[in-house]
Amino acid sequence: MSLILLVAGLAGFLTSFSLLRLNVFSMWLRYPIAILMAYGVFLLLLRIWLWAHGRHFNFNLNRALDFIEPDPFDVPDLAGRADYPGGGAGGSWGQSGASTGGSSGSHGIDFDIGLDFEELWLIVIALIAIAVGLLASLYVVFIAPTLLAEILVDGVLMAVVYKRLAKIEHRHWLRTAFHKTVLPALLAAVFFSVAGYALQKAVPEAHSIGEVWKQIK
């Protein structure tokens, strides 16, 4: 999952760079577009992962089911996942932004860095927003075991069983992946948009984080 997020992040960086080359200078607009593009690549990589791991699983599952006479009374047990281990992992959003709240202290900072007090606070707000956006992305790594297991169940196991027992509900893997990850993606897009706005407000002539860093130096 870390590798998938790394590749998706690279796709987002290339998107932002391409938009900058196309004269899209507004960071508050460019960054969320790049993150949404990275999210699309993330879902595509999940599909590739499912294809790579599902072929062998699908073959073995079909062989196993050839020796089993399906019992209609066992179908709800196959379809239900209410007691799935780790299903409550998504309940930790309340702590995602709390760990960055103490980073805004300015005691002991030398203000002779080419920025006035208001601009400095805008930089601090941008750093906090970036930190929260990164935490939202890393949350997907935290739920990775549950997420990958569930899309494997929905993408392979339930698909095979559905072909044999058409009365059960067939839930598409993309629905599961979207339900588990769309909130972190949206939060990352919103907070990076806030960060881009704050950075450009502090340093209007800058069009990227790198240019803001040069101005601070």
Phi and psi in degrees as a GROMACS rama.xvg file:
@    title "Ramachandran Plot"
@    xaxis  label "Phi"
@    yaxis  label "Psi"
@TYPE xy
-61.0788  -41.2177  SER-2
-65.8248  -41.1026  LEU-3
-60.4144  -44.6351  ILE-4
-66.4353  -34.5524  LEU-5
-64.0925  -45.4885  LEU-6
-66.1851  -40.8824  VAL-7
-63.4793  -39.5752  ALA-8
-63.9644  -38.3161  GLY-9
-63.2626  -39.6942  LEU-10
-62.6998  -39.328  ALA-11
-65.4862  -40.4898  GLY-12
-62.5752  -43.9959  PHE-13
-65.0346  -35.081  LEU-14
-64.1402  -46.2621  THR-15
-62.2144  -42.07  SER-16
-63.4445  -41.5861  PHE-17
-65.7335  -41.1893  SER-18
-64.5817  -35.9618  LEU-19
-65.0898  -39.2207  LEU-20
-67.1938  -22.8169  ARG-21
-91.9747  16.417  LEU-22
68.8853  28.0848  ASN-23
-90.4494  91.7096  VAL-24
-89.4179  -14.2326  PHE-25
-76.3526  112.411  SER-26
-67.1286  -34.7174  MET-27
-64.5001  -23.379  TRP-28
-95.0243  -38.7434  LEU-29
-69.9626  -40.3991  ARG-30
-66.1795  -46.4528  TYR-31
-65.1964  -33.4874  PRO-32
-62.662  -42.5089  ILE-33
-63.629  -38.7909  ALA-34
-69.4291  -39.9441  ILE-35
-65.7673  -35.1358  LEU-36
-65.3538  -41.8668  MET-37
-61.9749  -35.765  ALA-38
-65.7152  -39.3005  TYR-39
-61.9688  -41.7458  GLY-40
-64.9468  -37.8549  VAL-41
-58.7415  -46.1052  PHE-42
-65.1473  -37.4629  LEU-43
-63.4657  -41.2685  LEU-44
-67.3721  -33.7974  LEU-45
-63.2389  -38.3574  LEU-46
-65.0556  -39.2336  ARG-47
-65.1788  -42.0812  ILE-48
-60.6578  -42.9865  TRP-49
-63.6538  -40.4401  LEU-50
-64.4978  -42.6517  TRP-51
-67.2168  -40.1602  ALA-52
-90.598  -17.2931  HIS-53
-84.872  -22.9631  GLY-54
-62.0349  -51.6425  ARG-55
-66.1306  -40.891  HIS-56
-63.4071  -41.6099  PHE-57
-62.5489  -43.3007  ASN-58
-61.9643  -48.7195  PHE-59
-65.4013  -36.0921  ASN-60
-67.1927  -42.0766  LEU-61
-62.4242  -41.3192  ASN-62
-63.2701  -41.0612  ARG-63
-66.3083  -41.4132  ALA-64
-70.3773  -20.6309  LEU-65
-63.4166  -23.1221  ASP-66
-102.344  6.51179  PHE-67
-116.258  128.85  ILE-68
-86.3781  113.992  GLU-69
-63.3421  136.376  PRO-70
-105.802  115.474  ASP-71
-59.2085  -24.0174  PRO-72
-76.3169  -13.3209  PHE-73
-92.2427  -5.93044  ASP-74
-61.6169  -44.6717  VAL-75
-58.1116  -31.9273  PRO-76
-68.812  -31.7874  ASP-77
-71.9337  -37.7311  LEU-78
-84.1984  -32.7399  ALA-79
-76.8625  140.284  GLY-80
-134.649  29.8526  ARG-81
-65.0603  -31.6538  ALA-82
-101.341  22.3379  ASP-83
-64.2319  131.962  TYR-84
-59.9852  134.49  PRO-85
84.6904  4.448  GLY-86
-63.2069  -21.7538  GLY-87
-93.3991  14.7597  GLY-88
-64.3949  -22.8422  ALA-89
-77.0255  2.86601  GLY-90
-87.5078  12.1625  GLY-91
-101.962  19.8673  SER-92
-69.8136  -22.0222  TRP-93
-64.0923  -23.254  GLY-94
-97.5857  -2.87285  GLN-95
-64.5577  -39.2583  SER-96
-95.9778  -7.01942  GLY-97
-72.3447  -28.2714  ALA-98
-73.1795  -11.7019  SER-99
-102.895  -1.01083  THR-100
-66.7349  -24.1015  GLY-101
-90.7042  8.76893  GLY-102
-90.7927  3.51693  SER-103
-96.849  6.22204  SER-104
-68.3249  139.647  GLY-105
-116.84  14.6385  SER-106
-66.1664  129.7  HIS-107
85.5456  2.77752  GLY-108
-80.7391  135.958  ILE-109
-82.959  117.167  ASP-110
-82.0912  -0.627876  PHE-111
-85.1638  64.0797  ASP-112
-127.958  21.5154  ILE-113
85.1025  5.61033  GLY-114
-128.055  141.91  LEU-115
-83.9708  -179.213  ASP-116
-62.217  -43.2643  PHE-117
-63.9304  -42.9905  GLU-118
-65.0874  -36.8151  GLU-119
-63.8209  -41.1369  LEU-120
-67.3955  -33.5532  TRP-121
-63.1577  -38.3676  LEU-122
-63.0651  -42.8099  ILE-123
-62.2821  -44.2352  VAL-124
-60.1493  -41.2172  ILE-125
-63.6744  -41.0935  ALA-126
-64.1916  -40.6328  LEU-127
-64.081  -42.9063  ILE-128
-63.6107  -40.171  ALA-129
-64.155  -42.0808  ILE-130
-61.3517  -44.1338  ALA-131
-65.7796  -40.0279  VAL-132
-61.5073  -39.5024  GLY-133
-68.4323  -38.2881  LEU-134
-62.1177  -38.2166  LEU-135
-62.5897  -37.8696  ALA-136
-69.2673  -43.0846  SER-137
-68.3376  -19.9378  LEU-138
-59.8987  -31.9442  TYR-139
-64.2147  -34.0034  VAL-140
-65.914  -37.5405  VAL-141
-62.6637  -39.6156  PHE-142
-92.9755  8.00424  ILE-143
-55.1009  -46.0935  ALA-144
-57.5628  -45.8467  PRO-145
-67.3331  -43.6626  THR-146
-61.5361  -50.4719  LEU-147
-65.8895  -37.1248  LEU-148
-65.3485  -41.5477  ALA-149
-70.0869  -39.3013  GLU-150
-71.3341  -26.7522  ILE-151
-68.7692  -40.4187  LEU-152
-64.0064  -48.5077  VAL-153
-70.8934  -35.9481  ASP-154
-82.178  -25.8756  GLY-155
-121.962  -62.7748  VAL-156
-60.5344  -52.3741  LEU-157
-67.6716  -29.9851  MET-158
-65.8135  -41.6041  ALA-159
-67.5384  -46.0219  VAL-160
-65.0861  -36.0366  VAL-161
-62.4293  -36.7454  TYR-162
-64.4031  -30.5101  LYS-163
-91.6256  -31.4408  ARG-164
-127.853  86.1162  LEU-165
-68.3951  -7.33846  ALA-166
-80.4491  -15.5915  LYS-167
-83.5938  162.601  ILE-168
-79.3023  130.336  GLU-169
-102.256  111.857  HIS-170
-103.096  122.482  ARG-171
-71.1889  144.186  HIS-172
-61.6529  -33.9834  TRP-173
-64.9145  -33.7489  LEU-174
-62.1899  -43.325  ARG-175
-64.7331  -48.098  THR-176
-61.3575  -42.911  ALA-177
-64.6833  -43.924  PHE-178
-62.4714  -36.5554  HIS-179
-80.2369  -25.0302  LYS-180
-121.557  -8.74972  THR-181
-67.8425  -35.6618  VAL-182
-65.8231  -47.0206  LEU-183
-58.3585  -38.1106  PRO-184
-65.6541  -43.8236  ALA-185
-66.1981  -40.3765  LEU-186
-63.8696  -41.9627  LEU-187
-61.9464  -42.6395  ALA-188
-63.1798  -43.4024  ALA-189
-65.3098  -46.996  VAL-190
-70.5114  -34.185  PHE-191
-71.3955  -29.7558  PHE-192
-66.199  -42.7435  SER-193
-61.3271  -43.05  VAL-194
-62.24  -43.5058  ALA-195
-62.2953  -40.4292  GLY-196
-64.9089  -45.2248  TYR-197
-64.7876  -40.9051  ALA-198
-64.6539  -42.4479  LEU-199
-73.2259  -27.201  GLN-200
-70.4367  -36.8677  LYS-201
-74.229  -40.3797  ALA-202
-128.392  84.5298  VAL-203
-59.5047  -30.2189  PRO-204
-79.9529  -6.59216  GLU-205
-87.2789  144.112  ALA-206
-120.365  4.43495  HIS-207
-156.965  165.988  SER-208
-63.7329  -35.618  ILE-209
-60.9515  -40.968  GLY-210
-69.0646  -34.9213  GLU-211
-64.3588  -41.9464  VAL-212
-62.5533  -40.0653  TRP-213
-63.5077  -38.3989  LYS-214
-65.994  -40.035  GLN-215
-65.3928  -42.0279  ILE-216
